Amino acid sequence: MKLMNYSFWVVGNRSWILTLALTSLLSSGFDVVSKNIAIAAPIPQPIQLSQRSQNRPPRNIVNAIIRDASKRSGVAIRRIQVSQSTRKTFGNPCIFNFGEICTREYRPIEGWEVIVRVRNQPWKYHVNQSGSQILLDPQVNVEGNTLPKAIANNVLSDASKRSNIPRRELVITQAKPKTFGNSCEFSFGEICPQQYKPILGWEVVVRVQNQSWTYHVDRYGSSIVLDPKAVVAENNTLPGAIASNVIDDAIQRSGLSQRQIEITNATPKTFSNFCEFSFGEICTREYRPIDGWEVTVRVRNQLWTYNVDQSGSQVILDPRV
């Protein structure tokens, strides 16, 4: 439809130009109403669901976390739920690995902090973006597992061998699953690095007569470590071959006869590393344990201290003698 009869009594040419513009638009069949609707169409709002999904790891990672919690706790997968997940940038690998004392170095790791409810206990996990690293907070008290019988037998056999007490007279009084921060902590290191390379396993306490011996055992039972502070000296005897090596060394150094030299004490000991074994005064914190003996020898009126490895092949005299 054409509107050719419109007129505007306005001074100047502006109204005439407007009339022609309107007439041209209408004559071309353009729908003004539909044009206005098109322009006023609402702008799509952000989808809240996508924001929530960013806070939750992909389903395959969630499943992996739940499987880990189930394996550690013995609780069925269907009874474990993710109660909270938060997208997070961890400042550096130490923070990501639940390190208690970390440097200020900034080497960010993108990932998530995930809380899983196991029974009535919240378990905290850190997981990186790819899901290749899934770490449980080592402070989580993992309960509900029973020490496998094969591991229990191995621990009792070790305690029996060390104490010379029949296995039937030894009793495991406590066994709890534990995540050790690294191999140093697993091996009862007194000064350990902050590096977090977790070892899943058990802390087992055995009653040996009137004593309690603490063992650390990995989850497969392939590594069994007795707390070096356990008192086993009175039940262990220094092997004759090692005693001979020590006495021979003392004879050679002192020029005395064998009857003038006497071993007065021998204590089994786990040395943290070769530096400590060699009487180093300032040693690194590296933990590479050496099992052996600390042997005290009376030479005339002096006491000489030797460190000897378990095989007796390394006999080292304290250089302060």
Contacts in CASP RR format, 6 or more apart in sequence:
PFRMAT RR
TARGET T0000
AUTHOR 0000-0000-0000
METHOD contacts of the structure
MODEL  1
MKLMNYSFWVVGNRSWILTLALTSLLSSGFDVVSKNIAIAAPIPQPIQLS
QRSQNRPPRNIVNAIIRDASKRSGVAIRRIQVSQSTRKTFGNPCIFNFGE
ICTREYRPIEGWEVIVRVRNQPWKYHVNQSGSQILLDPQVNVEGNTLPKA
IANNVLSDASKRSNIPRRELVITQAKPKTFGNSCEFSFGEICPQQYKPIL
GWEVVVRVQNQSWTYHVDRYGSSIVLDPKAVVAENNTLPGAIASNVIDDA
IQRSGLSQRQIEITNATPKTFSNFCEFSFGEICTREYRPIDGWEVTVRVR
NQLWTYNVDQSGSQVILDPRV
1 26 0 8 1.000
2 23 0 8 1.000
2 26 0 8 1.000
2 27 0 8 1.000
3 22 0 8 1.000
3 23 0 8 1.000
3 26 0 8 1.000
4 23 0 8 1.000
6 19 0 8 1.000
6 22 0 8 1.000
6 23 0 8 1.000
7 19 0 8 1.000
8 15 0 8 1.000
8 16 0 8 1.000
8 18 0 8 1.000
8 19 0 8 1.000
25 32 0 8 1.000
26 32 0 8 1.000
54 87 0 8 1.000
55 85 0 8 1.000
55 86 0 8 1.000
55 87 0 8 1.000
55 112 0 8 1.000
56 62 0 8 1.000
56 82 0 8 1.000
56 85 0 8 1.000
56 112 0 8 1.000
57 65 0 8 1.000
57 85 0 8 1.000
57 111 0 8 1.000
57 112 0 8 1.000
57 114 0 8 1.000
57 127 0 8 1.000
57 131 0 8 1.000
61 112 0 8 1.000
61 127 0 8 1.000
61 131 0 8 1.000
61 134 0 8 1.000
62 82 0 8 1.000
62 85 0 8 1.000
62 114 0 8 1.000
64 131 0 8 1.000
64 134 0 8 1.000
65 82 0 8 1.000
65 114 0 8 1.000
65 116 0 8 1.000
65 125 0 8 1.000
65 127 0 8 1.000
65 134 0 8 1.000
66 77 0 8 1.000
66 80 0 8 1.000
66 82 0 8 1.000
66 116 0 8 1.000
67 77 0 8 1.000
68 125 0 8 1.000
68 134 0 8 1.000
68 136 0 8 1.000
69 75 0 8 1.000
69 80 0 8 1.000
69 116 0 8 1.000
69 118 0 8 1.000
69 123 0 8 1.000
69 125 0 8 1.000
69 136 0 8 1.000
70 76 0 8 1.000
70 77 0 8 1.000
70 80 0 8 1.000
72 136 0 8 1.000
72 142 0 8 1.000
72 145 0 8 1.000
72 177 0 8 1.000
72 200 0 8 1.000
73 80 0 8 1.000
73 118 0 8 1.000
73 119 0 8 1.000
73 142 0 8 1.000
73 143 0 8 1.000
73 144 0 8 1.000
73 145 0 8 1.000
74 144 0 8 1.000
74 145 0 8 1.000
75 118 0 8 1.000
75 119 0 8 1.000
80 116 0 8 1.000
80 117 0 8 1.000
80 118 0 8 1.000
81 116 0 8 1.000
81 117 0 8 1.000
82 114 0 8 1.000
82 115 0 8 1.000
82 116 0 8 1.000
82 117 0 8 1.000
83 115 0 8 1.000
83 116 0 8 1.000
83 117 0 8 1.000
83 122 0 8 1.000
84 114 0 8 1.000
84 115 0 8 1.000
85 112 0 8 1.000
85 113 0 8 1.000
85 114 0 8 1.000
85 115 0 8 1.000
86 112 0 8 1.000
86 113 0 8 1.000
86 114 0 8 1.000
87 111 0 8 1.000
87 112 0 8 1.000
88 110 0 8 1.000
88 111 0 8 1.000
88 112 0 8 1.000
88 113 0 8 1.000
88 126 0 8 1.000
89 108 0 8 1.000
89 109 0 8 1.000
89 110 0 8 1.000
89 111 0 8 1.000
90 96 0 8 1.000
90 108 0 8 1.000
90 109 0 8 1.000
90 110 0 8 1.000
90 111 0 8 1.000
90 126 0 8 1.000
91 106 0 8 1.000
91 107 0 8 1.000
91 108 0 8 1.000
91 109 0 8 1.000
92 102 0 8 1.000
92 103 0 8 1.000
92 105 0 8 1.000
92 106 0 8 1.000
92 107 0 8 1.000
92 108 0 8 1.000
92 109 0 8 1.000
93 107 0 8 1.000
93 109 0 8 1.000
93 196 0 8 1.000
94 102 0 8 1.000
94 103 0 8 1.000
94 105 0 8 1.000
94 194 0 8 1.000
94 196 0 8 1.000
95 102 0 8 1.000
96 109 0 8 1.000
96 126 0 8 1.000
96 128 0 8 1.000
96 133 0 8 1.000
96 135 0 8 1.000
97 126 0 8 1.000
97 135 0 8 1.000
97 195 0 8 1.000
97 196 0 8 1.000
98 126 0 8 1.000
98 135 0 8 1.000
98 137 0 8 1.000
98 138 0 8 1.000
98 139 0 8 1.000
98 196 0 8 1.000
99 194 0 8 1.000
99 196 0 8 1.000
100 194 0 8 1.000
101 194 0 8 1.000
102 194 0 8 1.000
109 128 0 8 1.000
109 129 0 8 1.000
110 128 0 8 1.000
110 129 0 8 1.000
111 126 0 8 1.000
111 127 0 8 1.000
111 128 0 8 1.000
111 129 0 8 1.000
112 126 0 8 1.000
112 127 0 8 1.000
113 124 0 8 1.000
113 125 0 8 1.000
113 126 0 8 1.000
114 124 0 8 1.000
114 125 0 8 1.000
114 126 0 8 1.000
114 127 0 8 1.000
115 122 0 8 1.000
115 123 0 8 1.000
115 124 0 8 1.000
115 125 0 8 1.000
116 122 0 8 1.000
116 123 0 8 1.000
116 125 0 8 1.000
117 123 0 8 1.000
121 140 0 8 1.000
121 141 0 8 1.000
121 143 0 8 1.000
123 136 0 8 1.000
123 137 0 8 1.000
123 140 0 8 1.000
124 136 0 8 1.000
124 137 0 8 1.000
124 140 0 8 1.000
125 134 0 8 1.000
125 135 0 8 1.000
125 136 0 8 1.000
125 137 0 8 1.000
126 133 0 8 1.000
126 134 0 8 1.000
126 135 0 8 1.000
126 137 0 8 1.000
127 133 0 8 1.000
127 134 0 8 1.000
127 135 0 8 1.000
135 196 0 8 1.000
135 198 0 8 1.000
136 142 0 8 1.000
136 179 0 8 1.000
136 198 0 8 1.000
138 179 0 8 1.000
138 180 0 8 1.000
138 181 0 8 1.000
138 196 0 8 1.000
138 198 0 8 1.000
140 179 0 8 1.000
141 176 0 8 1.000
142 176 0 8 1.000
142 177 0 8 1.000
142 178 0 8 1.000
142 179 0 8 1.000
143 176 0 8 1.000
143 177 0 8 1.000
144 177 0 8 1.000
145 177 0 8 1.000
146 175 0 8 1.000
147 172 0 8 1.000
147 175 0 8 1.000
147 202 0 8 1.000
147 204 0 8 1.000
150 221 0 8 1.000
151 202 0 8 1.000
151 204 0 8 1.000
151 217 0 8 1.000
151 221 0 8 1.000
152 172 0 8 1.000
152 175 0 8 1.000
152 204 0 8 1.000
154 217 0 8 1.000
154 221 0 8 1.000
154 224 0 8 1.000
155 172 0 8 1.000
155 204 0 8 1.000
155 206 0 8 1.000
155 215 0 8 1.000
155 217 0 8 1.000
155 224 0 8 1.000
156 167 0 8 1.000
156 170 0 8 1.000
156 172 0 8 1.000
156 206 0 8 1.000
157 167 0 8 1.000
158 215 0 8 1.000
158 224 0 8 1.000
158 226 0 8 1.000
159 165 0 8 1.000
159 167 0 8 1.000
159 170 0 8 1.000
159 206 0 8 1.000
159 208 0 8 1.000
159 213 0 8 1.000
159 215 0 8 1.000
159 226 0 8 1.000
160 166 0 8 1.000
160 167 0 8 1.000
160 170 0 8 1.000
162 226 0 8 1.000
162 232 0 8 1.000
162 235 0 8 1.000
162 236 0 8 1.000
163 170 0 8 1.000
163 208 0 8 1.000
163 209 0 8 1.000
163 232 0 8 1.000
163 235 0 8 1.000
164 235 0 8 1.000
164 236 0 8 1.000
165 208 0 8 1.000
165 209 0 8 1.000
165 235 0 8 1.000
170 206 0 8 1.000
170 207 0 8 1.000
170 208 0 8 1.000
171 206 0 8 1.000
171 207 0 8 1.000
172 204 0 8 1.000
172 205 0 8 1.000
172 206 0 8 1.000
172 207 0 8 1.000
173 205 0 8 1.000
173 206 0 8 1.000
173 207 0 8 1.000
173 212 0 8 1.000
174 203 0 8 1.000
174 204 0 8 1.000
174 205 0 8 1.000
175 202 0 8 1.000
175 203 0 8 1.000
175 204 0 8 1.000
175 205 0 8 1.000
176 202 0 8 1.000
176 203 0 8 1.000
177 200 0 8 1.000
177 201 0 8 1.000
177 202 0 8 1.000
178 201 0 8 1.000
178 202 0 8 1.000
178 203 0 8 1.000
178 216 0 8 1.000
179 198 0 8 1.000
179 199 0 8 1.000
179 200 0 8 1.000
179 201 0 8 1.000
180 186 0 8 1.000
180 198 0 8 1.000
180 199 0 8 1.000
180 200 0 8 1.000
180 201 0 8 1.000
180 216 0 8 1.000
181 196 0 8 1.000
181 197 0 8 1.000
181 198 0 8 1.000
181 199 0 8 1.000
182 192 0 8 1.000
182 193 0 8 1.000
182 195 0 8 1.000
182 196 0 8 1.000
182 197 0 8 1.000
182 198 0 8 1.000
182 199 0 8 1.000
183 197 0 8 1.000
183 199 0 8 1.000
183 287 0 8 1.000
184 192 0 8 1.000
184 193 0 8 1.000
184 285 0 8 1.000
184 287 0 8 1.000
185 192 0 8 1.000
186 199 0 8 1.000
186 216 0 8 1.000
186 218 0 8 1.000
186 223 0 8 1.000
186 225 0 8 1.000
187 216 0 8 1.000
187 225 0 8 1.000
187 270 0 8 1.000
187 287 0 8 1.000
187 289 0 8 1.000
188 216 0 8 1.000
188 225 0 8 1.000
188 227 0 8 1.000
188 228 0 8 1.000
188 229 0 8 1.000
188 270 0 8 1.000
189 272 0 8 1.000
189 287 0 8 1.000
190 272 0 8 1.000
191 272 0 8 1.000
191 285 0 8 1.000
192 285 0 8 1.000
192 287 0 8 1.000
193 285 0 8 1.000
193 286 0 8 1.000
193 287 0 8 1.000
199 218 0 8 1.000
200 218 0 8 1.000
200 219 0 8 1.000
201 216 0 8 1.000
201 217 0 8 1.000
201 218 0 8 1.000
201 219 0 8 1.000
202 215 0 8 1.000
202 216 0 8 1.000
202 217 0 8 1.000
202 218 0 8 1.000
202 219 0 8 1.000
203 214 0 8 1.000
203 215 0 8 1.000
203 216 0 8 1.000
203 217 0 8 1.000
204 214 0 8 1.000
204 215 0 8 1.000
204 216 0 8 1.000
204 217 0 8 1.000
205 212 0 8 1.000
205 213 0 8 1.000
205 214 0 8 1.000
205 215 0 8 1.000
206 212 0 8 1.000
206 213 0 8 1.000
206 215 0 8 1.000
207 213 0 8 1.000
211 230 0 8 1.000
211 231 0 8 1.000
213 226 0 8 1.000
213 227 0 8 1.000
213 230 0 8 1.000
213 232 0 8 1.000
214 226 0 8 1.000
214 227 0 8 1.000
214 230 0 8 1.000
215 224 0 8 1.000
215 225 0 8 1.000
215 226 0 8 1.000
215 227 0 8 1.000
216 224 0 8 1.000
216 225 0 8 1.000
216 227 0 8 1.000
217 223 0 8 1.000
217 224 0 8 1.000
217 225 0 8 1.000
226 232 0 8 1.000
228 268 0 8 1.000
228 269 0 8 1.000
228 270 0 8 1.000
232 268 0 8 1.000
233 265 0 8 1.000
233 266 0 8 1.000
233 267 0 8 1.000
233 268 0 8 1.000
236 268 0 8 1.000
237 266 0 8 1.000
238 263 0 8 1.000
238 266 0 8 1.000
238 293 0 8 1.000
238 295 0 8 1.000
239 312 0 8 1.000
241 312 0 8 1.000
242 293 0 8 1.000
242 295 0 8 1.000
242 308 0 8 1.000
242 312 0 8 1.000
243 263 0 8 1.000
243 266 0 8 1.000
243 295 0 8 1.000
245 308 0 8 1.000
245 312 0 8 1.000
245 315 0 8 1.000
246 263 0 8 1.000
246 295 0 8 1.000
246 297 0 8 1.000
246 306 0 8 1.000
246 308 0 8 1.000
246 315 0 8 1.000
247 258 0 8 1.000
247 261 0 8 1.000
247 263 0 8 1.000
247 297 0 8 1.000
249 306 0 8 1.000
249 315 0 8 1.000
249 317 0 8 1.000
250 256 0 8 1.000
250 261 0 8 1.000
250 297 0 8 1.000
250 299 0 8 1.000
250 304 0 8 1.000
250 317 0 8 1.000
251 257 0 8 1.000
251 258 0 8 1.000
251 261 0 8 1.000
253 317 0 8 1.000
254 260 0 8 1.000
254 261 0 8 1.000
254 299 0 8 1.000
254 300 0 8 1.000
256 299 0 8 1.000
256 300 0 8 1.000
260 299 0 8 1.000
260 300 0 8 1.000
261 297 0 8 1.000
261 298 0 8 1.000
261 299 0 8 1.000
262 297 0 8 1.000
262 298 0 8 1.000
263 295 0 8 1.000
263 296 0 8 1.000
263 297 0 8 1.000
263 298 0 8 1.000
264 296 0 8 1.000
264 297 0 8 1.000
264 298 0 8 1.000
264 303 0 8 1.000
265 295 0 8 1.000
265 296 0 8 1.000
266 293 0 8 1.000
266 294 0 8 1.000
266 295 0 8 1.000
266 296 0 8 1.000
267 293 0 8 1.000
267 294 0 8 1.000
267 295 0 8 1.000
268 291 0 8 1.000
268 292 0 8 1.000
268 293 0 8 1.000
269 291 0 8 1.000
269 292 0 8 1.000
269 293 0 8 1.000
269 294 0 8 1.000
269 307 0 8 1.000
270 289 0 8 1.000
270 290 0 8 1.000
270 291 0 8 1.000
270 292 0 8 1.000
271 277 0 8 1.000
271 289 0 8 1.000
271 290 0 8 1.000
271 291 0 8 1.000
271 292 0 8 1.000
271 307 0 8 1.000
272 283 0 8 1.000
272 287 0 8 1.000
272 288 0 8 1.000
272 289 0 8 1.000
273 283 0 8 1.000
273 284 0 8 1.000
273 286 0 8 1.000
273 287 0 8 1.000
273 288 0 8 1.000
273 289 0 8 1.000
273 290 0 8 1.000
274 288 0 8 1.000
274 290 0 8 1.000
275 283 0 8 1.000
275 284 0 8 1.000
276 283 0 8 1.000
277 290 0 8 1.000
277 307 0 8 1.000
277 309 0 8 1.000
277 314 0 8 1.000
277 316 0 8 1.000
278 307 0 8 1.000
278 316 0 8 1.000
279 307 0 8 1.000
279 316 0 8 1.000
279 318 0 8 1.000
279 319 0 8 1.000
279 320 0 8 1.000
290 309 0 8 1.000
290 310 0 8 1.000
291 309 0 8 1.000
291 310 0 8 1.000
292 307 0 8 1.000
292 308 0 8 1.000
292 309 0 8 1.000
292 310 0 8 1.000
293 306 0 8 1.000
293 307 0 8 1.000
293 308 0 8 1.000
293 310 0 8 1.000
294 305 0 8 1.000
294 306 0 8 1.000
294 307 0 8 1.000
295 305 0 8 1.000
295 306 0 8 1.000
295 307 0 8 1.000
295 308 0 8 1.000
296 303 0 8 1.000
296 304 0 8 1.000
296 305 0 8 1.000
296 306 0 8 1.000
297 303 0 8 1.000
297 304 0 8 1.000
297 305 0 8 1.000
297 306 0 8 1.000
298 304 0 8 1.000
302 321 0 8 1.000
304 317 0 8 1.000
304 318 0 8 1.000
304 321 0 8 1.000
305 317 0 8 1.000
305 318 0 8 1.000
305 321 0 8 1.000
306 315 0 8 1.000
306 316 0 8 1.000
306 317 0 8 1.000
306 318 0 8 1.000
307 314 0 8 1.000
307 316 0 8 1.000
307 318 0 8 1.000
308 314 0 8 1.000
308 315 0 8 1.000
308 316 0 8 1.000
END
